[in-house]
Amino acid sequence: MWRIGELARMTGATERALRHYDKNGLLVPTAIDRTSGYRWYGVAALSRLERIRGLQRLGLSLRDIADLIDAPDAHVRQAVRETVADIRRHITALDQTADRAEDYLATPAPILPQQATVGARHLRVRHLTVAHPSELAAVCAAQPTTTLLTWLRALPHGDFAAAVDTGRTGKPLTLPARMVVRAVIPPATGIIDAGQHLFDWLHRRHLTITGPTVEDHLSDADGDHVTVLEVPVDTTRPTDTPLAA
């Protein structure tokens, strides 16, 4: 038999790991010297240790290994299949995160768009036709509003449809529950530039715009202001599907 240090050197494990396996009931010593407290391990323990380490290299957790170490091979193979599927999903998620990070680094846009599902909204609005987004600032100054809507796919090259929230007056407009891409606009970023960055972001991801962009101007009791843009999207439709006002 071998003492714990000898077994560690033979297998490449650490004494700390062997004690951890003992604590969790995975690999108990073959014998323990009552006088010195030394742990001794035999051939069966060596074989069991190699099986534990082999299953760890296949991606199984110690909790899974505790359930499977004495199980039939068919059970072990099924657990490994499930582990491989989990690993591949994790790799896919990491690849997507890396792509988003690289896209952020490759563009000057300071916005960080996110997809979210939002509930229905019921508004009373006044419909407008404007020639340039800058005209909306004058509209807001003449009639203070917290919500603007624009029916655009990108910055316009001519007249486009818009609407302003009028509170209790105006025509009713219902926005259904929908998937949106939302971006909080930093104070130093102009709304027009932010809108262009957001449209570019959507087109790079082949996301189809399915309704009006909602521009909410929010403030708190301290007088701090922020603008939130929400663009409804549908990933199942081609990007050249017409957008109705």
C-alpha positions in Angstrom: 0.0 0.0 0.0 1.0 3.6 -0.4 0.8 6.6 1.9 -1.1 9.7 0.6 2.1 11.5 -0.6 3.3 8.5 -2.5 -0.1 8.0 -4.2 -0.1 11.7 -5.1 3.3 11.4 -6.7 2.3 8.3 -8.6 -0.8 9.7 -10.1 -0.1 13.5 -10.4 -2.9 14.3 -8.0 -2.3 16.6 -5.1 -2.6 15.6 -1.5 -5.2 18.3 -1.0 -7.3 16.8 -3.8 -7.0 13.3 -2.2 -8.2 14.7 1.1 -11.0 16.4 -0.7 -12.1 13.2 -2.3 -12.0 11.5 1.1 -14.1 14.3 2.7 -16.7 13.8 0.0 -16.8 10.1 0.2 -15.4 9.6 -3.3 -12.1 8.0 -2.3 -11.7 6.8 1.3 -8.3 5.4 2.4 -7.9 1.7 2.4 -6.6 2.0 5.9 -5.7 4.6 8.5 -2.9 4.1 11.0 -4.5 4.6 14.4 -1.2 5.8 16.0 0.1 8.1 13.3 -3.1 9.0 11.5 -1.4 8.2 8.2 -3.7 7.4 5.3 -2.8 4.2 3.3 -4.1 3.4 -0.2 -4.2 0.0 -2.0 -4.6 -1.1 -5.6 -8.4 -0.7 -5.5 -8.0 2.9 -4.3 -5.5 3.6 -7.1 -7.9 2.3 -9.7 -10.8 4.3 -8.2 -8.7 7.4 -8.2 -7.8 7.0 -11.8 -11.5 6.6 -12.7 -12.4 9.8 -10.8 -9.7 11.8 -12.6 -10.7 10.3 -15.9 -14.3 11.3 -15.4 -13.2 14.7 -14.4 -11.3 15.1 -17.6 -14.5 14.2 -19.5 -16.2 17.3 -17.9 -18.2 15.6 -15.2 -18.5 17.4 -11.8 -17.6 15.7 -8.6 -21.3 15.6 -7.7 -22.0 13.8 -11.0 -19.0 11.5 -10.5 -20.3 10.5 -7.0 -23.5 9.3 -8.6 -21.8 7.6 -11.6 -18.5 6.1 -10.4 -20.1 2.8 -9.6 -22.8 3.0 -12.3 -22.9 0.9 -15.5 -21.0 2.3 -18.5 -24.3 3.1 -20.3 -25.2 5.6 -17.5 -21.8 7.2 -17.7 -22.0 7.6 -21.4 -25.4 9.3 -21.2 -24.1 11.7 -18.6 -21.1 12.5 -20.8 -23.4 13.1 -23.8 -25.4 15.6 -21.7 -22.2 17.2 -20.5 -20.9 17.6 -24.0 -24.2 19.3 -25.1 -23.9 21.7 -22.1 -20.3 22.5 -23.0 -21.2 23.2 -26.7 -24.1 25.5 -25.6 -21.6 27.3 -23.3 -19.1 27.6 -26.2 -21.9 29.0 -28.4 -22.8 31.6 -25.7 -19.2 32.6 -25.3 -18.8 33.0 -29.1 -21.8 35.2 -29.2 -20.4 37.3 -26.3 -17.1 37.6 -28.1 -18.8 38.7 -31.3 -20.8 41.4 -29.4 -17.6 42.6 -27.7 -15.7 42.7 -30.9 -18.5 44.6 -32.6 -18.5 47.2 -29.8 -14.8 47.6 -30.1 -14.9 48.0 -33.9 -17.4 50.9 -33.9 -17.4 54.3 -32.3 -20.9 54.0 -30.9 -21.1 54.6 -27.1 -24.5 52.9 -26.9 -25.0 49.3 -25.6 -28.2 48.0 -27.2 -30.1 45.0 -25.6 -33.0 42.9 -26.7 -36.0 42.6 -24.3 -39.6 41.7 -24.4 -41.9 44.6 -23.4 -45.6 44.8 -22.6 -48.3 46.6 -24.6 -48.6 50.4 -24.3 -51.7 52.6 -24.9 -51.0 56.1 -26.0 -52.8 59.2 -27.2 -50.8 60.8 -30.0 -50.8 63.6 -32.6 -49.5 62.3 -35.9 -47.0 64.4 -37.8 -45.0 64.5 -41.1 -41.6 65.9 -40.7 -38.7 66.5 -43.1 -35.8 66.0 -40.7 -35.3 64.5 -37.2 -34.1 67.9 -35.9 -37.7 69.3 -36.5 -38.9 67.0 -33.7 -36.9 69.2 -31.2 -39.0 72.2 -32.2 -42.2 70.1 -31.9 -41.2 69.0 -28.4 -40.4 72.6 -27.4 -43.8 73.8 -28.5 -45.6 71.0 -26.9 -43.6 69.3 -24.1 -43.9 65.5 -24.3 -42.1 62.5 -22.8 -42.7 60.2 -25.8 -42.0 60.4 -29.5 -42.6 57.8 -32.2 -40.9 57.6 -35.6 -41.5 55.2 -38.4 -38.0 54.7 -39.8 -35.5 52.1 -40.8 -32.6 54.5 -40.9 -32.0 58.2 -40.9 -34.4 59.6 -43.5 -33.7 61.3 -46.8 -37.0 63.1 -47.0 -40.4 63.3 -45.2 -41.2 60.6 -42.7 -44.1 59.8 -40.3 -43.8 60.6 -36.6 -46.1 61.1 -33.6 -46.0 62.8 -30.2 -47.7 61.6 -27.0 -50.4 64.2 -26.1 -51.5 62.7 -22.8 -55.3 62.6 -22.6 -56.0 64.2 -26.0 -55.1 62.9 -29.5 -55.8 59.7 -31.3 -55.5 56.4 -29.5 -52.5 54.3 -30.5 -51.8 50.8 -29.1 -48.3 49.3 -29.3 -48.7 45.5 -28.7 -46.4 43.4 -26.5 -43.3 43.0 -28.6 -39.6 42.2 -28.8 -37.5 45.4 -28.9 -33.9 46.5 -29.0 -33.5 49.1 -26.3 -30.7 51.6 -25.9 -30.1 54.1 -23.1 -28.6 57.2 -24.6 -25.7 58.8 -22.7 -26.2 62.5 -22.1 -23.2 63.5 -24.2 -24.6 61.6 -27.3 -27.0 63.4 -29.6 -30.3 61.6 -30.3 -29.8 61.7 -34.1 -26.3 60.2 -33.9 -27.5 57.6 -31.3 -30.4 56.7 -33.7 -28.0 56.2 -36.6 -25.7 54.0 -34.4 -28.7 51.9 -33.3 -30.0 51.4 -36.8 -26.5 50.4 -37.9 -26.4 47.9 -35.0 -29.7 46.4 -36.1 -28.7 46.0 -39.7 -25.4 44.3 -38.8 -27.5 41.7 -37.0 -30.1 41.4 -39.7 -32.9 42.3 -37.4 -36.1 43.5 -39.1 -37.8 46.6 -37.7 -41.5 45.9 -37.3 -43.0 49.2 -36.0 -42.2 52.7 -34.7 -39.2 53.5 -32.8 -40.3 54.8 -29.3 -38.2 57.6 -27.9 -38.9 58.1 -24.2 -37.5 61.2 -22.4 -37.3 60.4 -18.7 -36.3 62.4 -15.6 -36.2 61.9 -11.9 -36.8 64.0 -8.8 -33.1 65.2 -8.9 -33.6 66.7 -12.3 -31.4 64.1 -14.1 -32.5 63.2 -17.6 -32.1 60.2 -19.9 -33.4 59.2 -23.3 -34.4 55.6 -24.0 -34.8 54.3 -27.6 -36.8 51.2 -28.2 -37.1 49.6 -31.7 -39.4 46.7 -32.2 -37.8 43.8 -34.1 -38.6 40.5 -35.7 -35.7 38.1 -36.5 -37.9 35.8 -38.5 -38.6 38.2 -41.3 -36.3 39.3 -44.1 -34.7 42.8 -43.6 -36.3 44.2 -46.7 -39.9 43.7 -45.6 -41.8 47.1 -46.0 -42.4 49.0 -42.8 -45.9 50.5 -42.5 -46.7 53.7 -40.7 
